[in-house]
């Protein structure tokens, strides 16, 4: 049992320290966007004002009948096992679209310092965001600011009118929390596997103890001399 507990602790430590690429079969945005509508860059952190504005805007857009997904990738760390697609939004957008498309194919907006790309949007919607520029000097906040401008334009051009909202002033670097850590996204399965192994071992031990108890109960008594 002590050896099993040590294995569990080692697995947890591995999840916290192993590089994302070592787990190798996915990228953080594809995991996050299966459960929510926006993937924020891990570093640097995004301003709380910008985050709240974009979250509210995406929710409003969904209510208008345009269930858009947004992925903002500030560095190759955000791409986990496929860092080679950093700086290539036009290639990453269809890749990510395939990763998150199951029963439906929601419109997808991808923003990187290198530019903006889309997947599963109409040519008219694509044309509507051509004039938007990313302020790369503001890093993660620059990506979010561009997304705030792009989302209502995409929805409106697709026949789902959504009013544009002003981009909040942040005064520079963000003070909010970053997106979900890629290390957590990739490390979680390791911990879950270790926990499953521990649970299975405990069950086996319980079954063995019951068997030992049954054997002792039915064992013949030794003859007395």
Residue pairs with C-beta under 8 A, 6 or more apart in sequence:
1 201
1 205
4 197
4 198
4 201
5 198
7 194
7 197
8 194
8 195
8 197
8 198
11 190
11 191
11 193
11 194
12 190
12 191
12 194
14 187
14 190
15 183
15 184
15 186
15 187
15 188
15 190
15 191
16 183
16 187
17 183
18 183
18 186
18 187
18 190
19 183
20 28
20 77
20 80
20 81
20 182
20 183
20 185
20 186
21 80
21 81
21 83
22 186
23 80
23 81
23 186
23 187
23 189
23 190
24 81
25 81
26 80
26 81
26 99
26 186
27 78
27 79
27 80
27 81
27 82
27 96
27 99
28 39
28 42
28 78
28 79
28 80
28 179
28 180
28 182
28 185
28 186
29 39
29 71
29 73
29 78
29 79
29 96
30 96
30 99
30 100
31 185
32 39
32 179
32 180
32 185
33 39
33 69
33 71
33 96
33 100
34 100
37 58
37 59
37 62
37 67
37 68
37 69
37 70
38 54
38 55
38 58
38 69
38 70
38 71
38 72
39 70
39 71
39 72
39 73
39 78
39 179
40 46
40 51
40 72
40 140
40 144
40 178
40 179
41 72
41 73
41 74
41 75
41 78
41 139
41 140
41 143
41 178
41 179
42 74
42 75
42 77
42 78
42 178
42 179
42 180
42 181
42 182
43 74
43 75
43 77
43 140
43 178
44 74
44 139
44 140
44 173
44 174
44 178
45 140
45 174
45 175
45 176
45 177
45 178
46 140
46 141
46 144
46 174
46 176
46 177
46 178
46 179
47 141
47 144
47 168
47 170
47 173
47 174
47 175
47 176
48 174
48 175
48 176
49 168
49 169
49 170
50 141
50 144
50 145
50 148
50 167
50 168
50 170
50 174
50 176
51 144
51 176
53 148
53 165
53 167
53 168
54 70
54 144
54 147
54 148
54 151
57 148
57 151
57 152
57 162
57 165
58 68
58 70
58 151
60 162
61 67
61 68
61 151
61 152
61 155
61 160
61 162
62 68
64 155
64 160
64 161
64 162
65 160
66 107
66 154
66 155
66 158
66 160
66 162
67 104
67 106
67 107
68 106
68 107
68 108
68 109
68 151
68 154
68 155
69 100
69 106
69 107
69 108
69 109
70 108
70 109
70 110
70 111
70 147
70 151
71 96
71 108
71 109
71 110
71 111
72 78
72 110
72 111
72 112
72 140
72 143
72 144
72 147
73 79
73 86
73 89
73 92
73 110
73 111
73 112
73 143
74 112
74 113
74 139
74 140
74 143
75 86
76 83
76 86
77 83
77 182
78 86
78 179
78 182
79 85
79 86
79 92
80 182
80 185
80 186
81 186
82 92
82 95
85 91
85 92
85 95
86 92
86 112
87 112
87 113
87 114
88 112
88 114
89 110
89 111
89 112
89 114
89 115
89 116
89 117
90 115
90 117
92 110
92 112
92 117
93 108
93 110
93 117
93 118
93 119
94 119
96 108
96 110
96 119
97 105
97 108
97 119
97 120
100 106
100 108
101 120
105 120
106 120
107 118
107 119
107 120
107 121
107 125
107 154
107 158
108 118
108 119
108 120
108 121
109 116
109 117
109 118
109 121
109 147
109 150
109 151
109 154
110 116
110 117
110 118
110 119
111 134
111 143
111 146
111 147
111 150
112 143
113 134
113 136
113 139
113 142
113 143
115 134
116 129
116 132
116 134
116 146
116 150
118 125
118 126
118 129
118 154
121 154
121 158
122 157
122 158
124 157
124 158
125 153
125 154
125 157
125 158
127 157
128 153
128 154
128 156
128 157
129 149
129 150
129 153
129 154
132 146
132 149
132 150
132 153
133 146
134 142
134 143
134 145
134 146
135 141
135 142
135 145
135 146
136 142
138 145
138 170
138 172
139 173
140 174
140 178
141 170
141 173
141 174
145 167
148 165
148 167
149 164
149 167
151 162
152 162
152 163
152 164
152 165
153 164
155 161
155 162
156 162
